Amino acid sequence: MESIREVDFSGLKVPFVAVYGHPDDFQDKYVARIYELDRATDTIMVKETLEEIETDIKEHTAMTFIPRGTADVPSLVGVWM
């Protein structure tokens, strides 16, 4: 997807967006992956910078950002819920 505004969250009970910096499958990009509880969906947004992802999520959702915890994978920046 190009923007988070394209996502229909209505069918998801507990959706969140996990943001990764340079994950293994997109090593030179930032990725926002849509999750339903603990399951990743097939919906992702890929951007060049973290700022692009953050700006898009802030503009098109009412989600709140939670930074990664010490037990999370190193590429995780945090999650938007």
C-alpha positions as protocol buffer text, in pm:
chain_id: "A"
residue {
  index: 1
  type: MET
  ca { x: 0 y: 0 z: 0 }
}
residue {
  index: 2
  type: GLU
  ca { x: 107 y: 358 z: -51 }
}
residue {
  index: 3
  type: SER
  ca { x: -68 y: 499 z: 257 }
}
residue {
  index: 4
  type: ILE
  ca { x: -222 y: 372 z: 579 }
}
residue {
  index: 5
  type: ARG
  ca { x: -547 y: 540 z: 469 }
}
residue {
  index: 6
  type: GLU
  ca { x: -591 y: 252 z: 222 }
}
residue {
  index: 7
  type: VAL
  ca { x: -629 y: -2 z: 505 }
}
residue {
  index: 8
  type: ASP
  ca { x: -976 y: -111 z: 612 }
}
residue {
  index: 9
  type: PHE
  ca { x: -934 y: -175 z: 984 }
}
residue {
  index: 10
  type: SER
  ca { x: -1307 y: -244 z: 1036 }
}
residue {
  index: 11
  type: GLY
  ca { x: -1270 y: -622 z: 1010 }
}
residue {
  index: 12
  type: LEU
  ca { x: -983 y: -641 z: 1258 }
}
residue {
  index: 13
  type: LYS
  ca { x: -1066 y: -685 z: 1626 }
}
residue {
  index: 14
  type: VAL
  ca { x: -735 y: -558 z: 1768 }
}
residue {
  index: 15
  type: PRO
  ca { x: -530 y: -404 z: 1488 }
}
residue {
  index: 16
  type: PHE
  ca { x: -191 y: -246 z: 1526 }
}
residue {
  index: 17
  type: VAL
  ca { x: 89 y: -131 z: 1300 }
}
residue {
  index: 18
  type: ALA
  ca { x: 441 y: -253 z: 1371 }
}
residue {
  index: 19
  type: VAL
  ca { x: 713 y: -32 z: 1225 }
}
residue {
  index: 20
  type: TYR
  ca { x: 1050 y: -181 z: 1137 }
}
residue {
  index: 21
  type: GLY
  ca { x: 1375 y: -18 z: 1034 }
}
residue {
  index: 22
  type: HIS
  ca { x: 1573 y: -217 z: 780 }
}
residue {
  index: 23
  type: PRO
  ca { x: 1415 y: -561 z: 848 }
}
residue {
  index: 24
  type: ASP
  ca { x: 1565 y: -871 z: 684 }
}
residue {
  index: 25
  type: ASP
  ca { x: 1314 y: -870 z: 397 }
}
residue {
  index: 26
  type: PHE
  ca { x: 1358 y: -495 z: 318 }
}
residue {
  index: 27
  type: GLN
  ca { x: 1709 y: -418 z: 440 }
}
residue {
  index: 28
  type: ASP
  ca { x: 1731 y: -69 z: 291 }
}
residue {
  index: 29
  type: LYS
  ca { x: 1377 y: 50 z: 379 }
}
residue {
  index: 30
  type: TYR
  ca { x: 1134 y: 116 z: 662 }
}
residue {
  index: 31
  type: VAL
  ca { x: 828 y: -107 z: 680 }
}
residue {
  index: 32
  type: ALA
  ca { x: 489 y: -74 z: 848 }
}
residue {
  index: 33
  type: ARG
  ca { x: 318 y: -412 z: 887 }
}
residue {
  index: 34
  type: ILE
  ca { x: -47 y: -443 z: 982 }
}
residue {
  index: 35
  type: TYR
  ca { x: -117 y: -698 z: 1257 }
}
residue {
  index: 36
  type: GLU
  ca { x: -433 y: -853 z: 1399 }
}
residue {
  index: 37
  type: LEU
  ca { x: -342 y: -934 z: 1760 }
}
residue {
  index: 38
  type: ASP
  ca { x: -22 y: -1141 z: 1724 }
}
residue {
  index: 39
  type: ARG
  ca { x: -70 y: -1232 z: 1355 }
}
residue {
  index: 40
  type: ALA
  ca { x: 84 y: -1035 z: 1072 }
}
residue {
  index: 41
  type: THR
  ca { x: -154 y: -967 z: 785 }
}
residue {
  index: 42
  type: ASP
  ca { x: -37 y: -950 z: 424 }
}
residue {
  index: 43
  type: THR
  ca { x: -64 y: -569 z: 427 }
}
residue {
  index: 44
  type: ILE
  ca { x: 255 y: -361 z: 440 }
}
residue {
  index: 45
  type: MET
  ca { x: 370 y: -10 z: 361 }
}
residue {
  index: 46
  type: VAL
  ca { x: 732 y: 37 z: 253 }
}
residue {
  index: 47
  type: LYS
  ca { x: 902 y: 378 z: 260 }
}
residue {
  index: 48
  type: GLU
  ca { x: 1252 y: 523 z: 235 }
}
residue {
  index: 49
  type: THR
  ca { x: 1244 y: 696 z: 575 }
}
residue {
  index: 50
  type: LEU
  ca { x: 1093 y: 650 z: 918 }
}
residue {
  index: 51
  type: GLU
  ca { x: 955 y: 1004 z: 898 }
}
residue {
  index: 52
  type: GLU
  ca { x: 746 y: 913 z: 592 }
}
residue {
  index: 53
  type: ILE
  ca { x: 582 y: 626 z: 778 }
}
residue {
  index: 54
  type: GLU
  ca { x: 528 y: 824 z: 1099 }
}
residue {
  index: 55
  type: THR
  ca { x: 378 y: 1120 z: 914 }
}
residue {
  index: 56
  type: ASP
  ca { x: 139 y: 899 z: 718 }
}
residue {
  index: 57
  type: ILE
  ca { x: 17 y: 712 z: 1028 }
}
residue {
  index: 58
  type: LYS
  ca { x: -25 y: 1035 z: 1227 }
}
residue {
  index: 59
  type: GLU
  ca { x: -223 y: 1201 z: 946 }
}
residue {
  index: 60
  type: HIS
  ca { x: -457 y: 910 z: 878 }
}
residue {
  index: 61
  type: THR
  ca { x: -517 y: 735 z: 1211 }
}
residue {
  index: 62
  type: ALA
  ca { x: -580 y: 813 z: 1576 }
}
residue {
  index: 63
  type: MET
  ca { x: -326 y: 552 z: 1685 }
}
residue {
  index: 64
  type: THR
  ca { x: -69 y: 606 z: 1961 }
}
residue {
  index: 65
  type: PHE
  ca { x: 297 y: 508 z: 1928 }
}
residue {
  index: 66
  type: ILE
  ca { x: 461 y: 266 z: 2173 }
}
residue {
  index: 67
  type: PRO
  ca { x: 841 y: 227 z: 2141 }
}
residue {
  index: 68
  type: ARG
  ca { x: 999 y: -117 z: 2114 }
}
residue {
  index: 69
  type: GLY
  ca { x: 1076 y: -308 z: 2431 }
}
residue {
  index: 70
  type: THR
  ca { x: 1408 y: -466 z: 2521 }
}
residue {
  index: 71
  type: ALA
  ca { x: 1278 y: -814 z: 2431 }
}
residue {
  index: 72
  type: ASP
  ca { x: 1161 y: -709 z: 2082 }
}
residue {
  index: 73
  type: VAL
  ca { x: 1354 y: -781 z: 1763 }
}
residue {
  index: 74
  type: PRO
  ca { x: 1624 y: -520 z: 1698 }
}
residue {
  index: 75
  type: SER
  ca { x: 1466 y: -396 z: 1373 }
}
residue {
  index: 76
  type: LEU
  ca { x: 1138 y: -306 z: 1544 }
}
residue {
  index: 77
  type: VAL
  ca { x: 1104 y: 68 z: 1597 }
}
residue {
  index: 78
  type: GLY
  ca { x: 774 y: 35 z: 1781 }
}
residue {
  index: 79
  type: VAL
  ca { x: 402 y: -19 z: 1731 }
}
residue {
  index: 80
  type: TRP
  ca { x: 106 y: 209 z: 1668 }
}
residue {
  index: 81
  type: MET
  ca { x: -214 y: 104 z: 1846 }
}
